[in-house]
C-alpha cells in the first residue's frame, strides 16, 4: 500500500551522466514511491540521498567522493537519514566504495536497480548494504517510473553494449546488450500517450542494435513503425539515441523518412576522423564506411540533422591524425559534435598503452576542434534564418524569463517570446537569429499547431 502524502519520506537524487542515467533516476523515484518516498529538491530535508553516478570520464570517482564528503555533513545533521550510491561508479567500485566512504549506507549497481526498495528497507534497519549484480536478470523486470518532465519522456529499449571499444568502460559497467520486448515498450509508450506526453526518446547505450537478440529478431525501424500507429497518435515525436554506425541500417533510416512521428535527427558517434585511430579504438569501421552512412541518410532525408561524438588525444594520435578529424568535421558538416579529451579509464586496454598524449596537448587540440565545430554549427544554423520551424515548447528559457524555449524536430534549441500557455504545445516559429548553439525565433499569430 502506498503511503499517504503526509506519511511519505523525502528522497533527493543527484544524477551524473547521460540520458540513460537520468532515465534510471526516474525509475529509482518510481520504485521508491512504492515504499513511501517522494522526491524533494532540498537535500538538507531528505531522508534518503541517492547519488546516481557515471564512470565515462577520468576523475569520475574523485567527483563522487567529493560529493559524498559534503553529503556526510547533511547525514550527520539529520539523524536517521541514509546515503545511497548507484550507477556506473558504484557498479565498478562495489565494496571498495564503503571502505573509502564508510558512512555510505547502500551501494547498488546498474543491474539490480529493480531491487532498490528492498535494499533501502534493509539499509534502514541499520545494516550497511552492498549489492552488485554482474549481469542483468534473464527476464528484464518492468519497473515503475516517476517522470520529472510531463512533455517529453525517455523510454529505455535496450541495455548494455556488445562492442569492446578500447577506451570505453560501458560494457564493463552496463553489461552485454539486452533488448526489451516490443510489447512492453508499446505499453509504456501507450501509457505516456494517455498521460498527454507529446514526445518520446528511445534510449540505449547502443539503441540502433535493438532487437537483434529477440526471437523473432527485430530492428529499430520495425519498432518505430509499431509505435507510429493511430492508437498512439498523441505522441507527435519519436526520437532515438545513442547508436553505433555499424548498426544503423537502411531500414531504420527509411522508417524515419516514412513516419511523420519520427524526427529527422540522427546521433551517430564516429569518435575520430582517422582510419588508424578508429582501428586502434576498435570501432569496427573506417571513415569511408561512415561517409556512406551519412550519404544514405542525406540521400533519403536531405534536411536531417546529423550529430556526433568526437574524442581527441587518443593514445598515439599524431597531429596529422588529429587534423584528419578536423577535416572530417568540415567535410561532413555536423549540426552538433560533442567533443571530449581522451580519458584513460580503468578496465580499458588503451589506459595502459604507450603514447599517452600530454594533457596540455589534448586540451589544445580540443580547443581548436571546438572552434571548428562551432563555426560549422553556426554556418548550418544561419541557413535557417527566415524559415518557419515547428517547436515543441518545453518551458521558460534560461536566457531570460520573458522567453520560452523549445526544440525543433532536428533537436535544435529555439528561444522565443511567448506566454506560459504555450508550454507543452507544438508551435510554428520563424527563425530570426542564429548562433552555434541555439536559435532565436518569433512566434507568429495563428501559428500554433
C-alpha positions in Angstrom: 0.0 0.0 0.0 1.4 3.4 -1.0 1.9 5.8 1.9 -0.2 8.9 2.0 1.5 12.2 1.2 1.6 13.1 4.9 3.5 9.9 5.7 5.9 10.0 2.8 9.6 10.3 3.4 11.8 12.5 1.3 14.3 11.3 -1.3 16.9 13.5 -3.1 18.6 12.2 -6.2 21.7 13.7 -7.9 22.3 12.4 -11.3 25.6 12.4 -13.3 26.0 11.4 -16.9 23.9 10.6 -19.9 20.2 10.3 -20.6 20.3 6.6 -19.6 21.4 7.7 -16.1 18.6 10.3 -16.0 16.1 7.7 -17.0 17.4 5.3 -14.4 16.9 8.1 -11.8 13.3 8.4 -12.8 12.9 4.7 -12.3 14.5 4.9 -8.9 11.9 7.5 -7.9 9.1 5.3 -9.2 10.4 2.3 -7.2 10.8 4.3 -4.0 7.3 5.8 -4.3 6.1 2.2 -3.6 7.7 2.3 -0.1 6.6 5.8 0.8 9.3 8.1 -0.6 8.6 11.3 -2.6 11.2 13.4 -4.4 12.5 16.6 -2.9 14.8 19.3 -4.3 16.1 20.1 -0.8 18.9 17.7 0.1 19.0 19.1 3.7 15.5 17.8 4.3 16.0 14.4 2.7 15.6 11.1 4.5 17.4 9.4 1.6 20.1 10.9 -0.6 21.0 9.0 -3.8 24.0 9.7 -6.0 23.5 8.1 -9.4 27.0 8.0 -10.9 28.7 8.0 -14.3 32.1 6.5 -14.9 32.7 7.6 -18.5 35.3 10.2 -17.8 38.6 10.3 -15.9 38.1 11.8 -12.4 34.6 10.4 -12.1 35.3 8.6 -8.8 37.0 11.7 -7.3 33.9 13.7 -8.2 31.7 11.1 -6.5 33.7 11.1 -3.3 33.8 14.9 -3.2 30.0 14.9 -3.3 29.8 12.2 -0.7 32.1 14.1 1.6 29.7 17.0 1.6 26.7 14.7 2.0 28.2 13.2 5.1 27.5 16.6 6.8 23.9 16.5 5.8 23.6 13.0 7.1 25.1 13.9 10.5 22.8 16.9 10.7 19.7 14.7 10.1 19.9 11.5 12.3 18.4 8.5 10.6 18.9 9.7 7.1 20.6 7.4 4.5 23.2 7.8 1.8 23.0 5.5 -1.3 25.2 5.3 -4.3 24.1 3.7 -7.6 25.1 3.8 -11.2 28.3 3.0 -13.1 30.9 4.1 -10.4 29.0 2.0 -7.8 28.9 -1.0 -10.2 32.7 -0.8 -10.7 33.7 0.0 -7.1 31.3 -2.3 -5.1 32.7 -2.9 -1.6 35.6 -0.6 -2.1 33.2 2.3 -2.0 32.2 1.7 1.6 35.8 1.1 2.6 36.6 4.6 1.3 33.4 6.2 2.5 32.1 4.0 5.4 29.2 6.4 6.2 27.5 5.3 2.9 24.6 3.1 3.8 23.8 1.5 0.4 25.8 0.7 -2.7 23.9 -0.8 -5.6 24.8 -1.3 -9.3 23.3 -0.8 -12.7 21.9 -4.4 -13.0 19.9 -4.6 -9.8 18.1 -1.2 -9.8 14.8 -3.1 -9.6 15.7 -4.3 -6.1 16.1 -0.7 -4.7 13.1 -0.7 -2.4 14.2 -3.9 -0.7 17.8 -2.6 -0.4 16.7 0.7 1.1 14.5 -1.1 3.6 17.4 -3.3 4.6 19.7 -0.3 5.0 17.0 1.5 7.0 17.4 -1.3 9.7 20.9 -0.1 10.3 22.7 -2.8 8.2 25.0 -1.4 5.6 24.2 -2.9 2.2 26.4 -3.5 -0.9 24.8 -5.5 -3.7 26.2 -5.7 -7.2 24.9 -8.0 -9.9 27.4 -8.8 -12.7 24.7 -9.2 -15.3 21.1 -8.1 -15.9 18.5 -10.6 -14.9 17.5 -13.1 -17.6 13.9 -11.7 -17.6 14.1 -7.9 -17.6 11.8 -6.6 -14.8 9.4 -3.8 -15.6 9.9 -1.0 -13.1 7.6 1.9 -12.2 8.8 5.4 -13.1 8.3 8.9 -11.7 8.9 11.2 -14.6 10.4 14.6 -14.0 9.0 16.1 -17.2 5.4 16.0 -18.4 6.1 16.8 -22.0 8.9 14.6 -23.2 9.8 11.2 -21.9 12.7 8.8 -22.1 12.0 5.1 -22.7 14.8 2.6 -22.5 14.6 -0.1 -25.1 17.9 -1.9 -24.9 20.5 -2.1 -22.2 24.3 -2.7 -22.4 26.7 -2.8 -25.3 28.3 -5.7 -27.2 31.2 -3.7 -28.6 34.5 -3.6 -27.0 35.9 -0.2 -27.9 39.4 0.1 -26.3 38.6 3.3 -24.5 35.1 2.6 -23.2 34.1 1.3 -19.8 30.4 1.0 -20.7 30.4 -2.8 -21.4 32.1 -3.4 -18.1 29.6 -1.4 -16.0 26.5 -1.9 -18.1 27.0 -5.4 -19.4 26.0 -7.0 -22.7 23.1 -6.0 -24.9 19.7 -7.0 -23.8 16.5 -5.7 -25.6 13.2 -5.2 -24.0 10.2 -6.8 -25.7 8.3 -4.7 -28.2 5.1 -5.4 -26.3 6.5 -3.9 -23.0 7.8 -0.9 -24.9 4.4 -0.4 -26.6 2.6 -0.5 -23.3 4.9 2.1 -21.8 4.5 4.4 -24.7 0.8 3.9 -24.7 0.7 4.9 -21.1 2.7 8.1 -22.0 0.3 8.9 -24.8 -2.7 8.5 -22.4 -1.0 10.8 -19.9 -0.6 13.6 -22.5 3.1 13.3 -23.5 4.0 14.7 -26.9 7.5 13.3 -27.4 9.3 10.0 -26.6 13.0 9.4 -26.9 14.0 5.7 -27.2 17.2 5.1 -25.3 20.1 2.6 -25.3 23.8 2.5 -24.9 23.5 1.2 -28.5 20.0 1.9 -29.5 20.5 1.0 -33.2 21.3 -2.6 -32.1 17.7 -3.0 -30.7 16.1 -6.3 -31.4 18.9 -8.5 -32.7 18.7 -10.6 -29.5 15.0 -11.1 -29.6 13.1 -14.0 -31.1 11.9 -13.3 -33.7 14.6 -10.7 -34.5 13.6 -7.1 -35.0 15.4 -3.9 -35.7 14.8 -0.3 -34.6 12.9 0.5 -37.8 10.4 -2.2 -37.0 9.9 -0.8 -33.5 9.4 2.7 -34.8 6.7 1.5 -37.2 5.0 -0.3 -34.3 4.9 2.9 -32.3 3.7 5.1 -35.2 0.1 3.9 -35.1 -3.3 5.6 -34.6 -3.5 4.2 -31.1 -0.5 6.3 -30.1 -1.5 9.4 -32.1 -1.0 11.7 -29.0 2.8 11.0 -29.4 3.8 13.6 -32.0 7.5 13.0 -32.0 9.7 9.9 -31.7 13.5 10.1 -31.3 16.3 7.7 -30.5 19.8 7.8 -29.2 22.6 6.8 -29.0 23.6 4.3 -31.6 26.6 2.7 -33.3 27.2 3.4 -37.0 27.5 -0.3 -37.9 24.0 -1.0 -36.6 22.3 1.9 -38.4 20.7 0.0 -41.3 18.8 1.4 -44.2 15.6 0.1 -42.8 15.9 2.4 -39.8 16.7 5.4 -42.0 13.7 4.6 -44.2 11.4 4.3 -41.1 12.5 7.8 -40.1 11.8 9.0 -43.7 8.4 7.4 -43.9 6.9 8.1 -40.5 5.5 11.6 -39.6 6.2 11.0 -35.9 9.9 10.1 -36.4 12.2 13.1 -36.1 14.8 13.7 -38.8 17.6 13.5 -36.3 20.5 11.0 -36.2 23.1 11.0 -33.4 25.8 8.6 -34.8 29.2 8.9 -33.0 32.2 8.5 -35.2 34.7 9.3 -32.3 37.6 10.1 -34.7 38.1 11.0 -38.4 41.3 8.9 -38.9 41.3 5.3 -40.0 44.3 4.3 -37.9 42.8 5.8 -34.8 39.5 4.1 -35.5 41.2 0.7 -35.8 43.0 1.3 -32.5 39.8 2.3 -30.9 38.3 -1.0 -32.2 35.3 0.9 -33.6 34.8 -1.7 -36.4 34.5 0.7 -39.4 36.6 3.2 -41.3 36.0 6.8 -42.3 34.7 5.8 -45.7 32.1 3.5 -44.2 30.9 6.4 -42.0 30.7 8.7 -45.0 28.5 6.1 -46.8 26.2 6.1 -43.8 25.9 9.9 -43.9 25.2 9.6 -47.6 22.4 7.1 -47.0 20.8 9.5 -44.6 21.1 12.6 -46.7 20.1 10.9 -49.9 16.8 9.8 -48.3 16.2 12.7 -45.8 18.0 15.8 -47.2 17.1 18.0 -44.2 18.1 15.5 -41.5 20.3 16.7 -38.7 23.4 14.6 -38.0 25.3 14.9 -34.8 28.2 13.0 -33.4 30.7 12.4 -30.6 34.5 13.0 -31.0 37.5 12.1 -28.8 40.8 14.0 -29.2 44.2 12.9 -27.8 43.6 9.2 -28.1 46.9 7.4 -27.2 49.3 7.5 -30.1 47.2 10.1 -32.0 49.6 12.2 -34.1 49.0 15.8 -35.1 48.2 14.7 -38.6 45.7 12.1 -37.4 44.0 14.8 -35.3 43.8 17.1 -38.3 42.0 14.3 -40.2 39.3 14.6 -37.6 39.1 18.3 -38.0 38.9 17.9 -41.8 36.1 15.4 -41.4 34.1 17.8 -39.3 34.4 20.4 -42.1 33.5 17.8 -44.7 30.5 16.2 -43.1 29.2 19.4 -41.5 27.8 18.0 -38.3 24.9 20.0 -36.8 26.5 19.4 -33.4 29.6 17.5 -32.3 30.0 16.6 -28.6 33.8 16.7 -28.1 36.0 15.4 -25.3 39.7 14.9 -24.5 40.5 11.3 -24.1 40.2 10.0 -20.5 42.0 6.8 -19.6 39.5 4.5 -17.8 40.2 1.6 -15.5 39.4 -1.8 -17.2 40.0 -0.5 -20.7 43.0 -1.5 -22.8 44.0 1.9 -24.0 44.5 3.2 -20.5 47.8 1.2 -20.3 49.1 1.9 -23.8 52.3 3.8 -24.6 51.9 7.1 -26.4 49.6 8.8 -24.0 49.1 12.4 -25.3 50.2 15.1 -22.7 47.2 16.8 -21.1 48.2 20.2 -22.4 48.3 18.9 -25.9 45.0 17.2 -25.6 43.3 20.3 -24.4 44.9 22.5 -27.1 43.5 20.1 -29.7 40.1 20.1 -28.0 40.1 23.9 -28.0 40.9 24.0 -31.7 38.4 21.3 -32.6 35.7 23.1 -30.7 36.3 26.3 -32.6 35.9 24.4 -35.9 32.8 22.6 -34.6 31.3 25.9 -33.5 32.0 27.5 -36.9 30.3 24.7 -38.8 27.3 24.6 -36.5 26.9 28.4 -36.8 27.0 28.2 -40.6 24.3 25.5 -40.6 22.1 27.3 -38.2 22.3 30.5 -40.2 20.7 28.6 -43.1 17.5 28.5 -41.1 17.2 32.3 -40.9 13.8 33.4 -42.1 12.4 29.8 -42.1 9.5 28.5 -40.2 10.2 25.7 -37.8 8.0 23.5 -35.6 8.8 23.8 -31.9 7.7 21.6 -29.0 7.7 24.2 -26.2 9.5 22.8 -23.1 9.4 25.7 -20.7 10.9 29.0 -19.8 14.3 29.8 -21.3 17.5 30.0 -19.2 18.3 33.0 -21.4 15.6 35.2 -19.9 12.3 34.6 -18.1 10.4 36.6 -20.7 11.3 33.9 -23.3 10.2 30.3 -23.9 12.4 27.6 -25.2 11.7 24.5 -27.3 13.3 22.2 -29.8 12.8 21.6 -33.5 12.3 18.2 -34.9 16.0 18.2 -35.6 16.7 18.9 -31.9 17.8 22.5 -32.3 17.1 24.7 -29.3 14.9 27.8 -30.1 14.3 30.7 -27.7 11.3 33.0 -28.3 8.9 35.3 -26.5 5.5 33.8 -25.7 3.0 33.1 -22.9 3.2 30.2 -20.5 0.0 28.7 -22.1 2.2 27.5 -25.0 4.3 25.2 -22.7 3.7 21.6 -23.9 2.3 22.8 -27.2 3.6 22.4 -30.8 4.0 25.9 -32.4 5.5 27.3 -35.5 8.2 29.9 -35.1 10.1 32.0 -37.6 13.9 31.9 -37.0 15.2 35.4 -36.6 18.7 34.9 -35.3 21.2 32.1 -35.0 24.4 31.2 -33.1 26.3 28.0 -32.9 24.3 26.5 -30.1 20.8 27.9 -30.4 18.3 29.9 -32.5 16.1 32.9 -31.7 12.6 33.0 -33.1 9.4 34.9 -33.3 6.0 33.4 -32.8 3.5 34.5 -35.4 -0.2 34.9 -34.6 -2.1 31.8 -35.7 0.9 29.6 -35.9 0.0 27.3 -33.0 -0.2 23.7 -34.4 
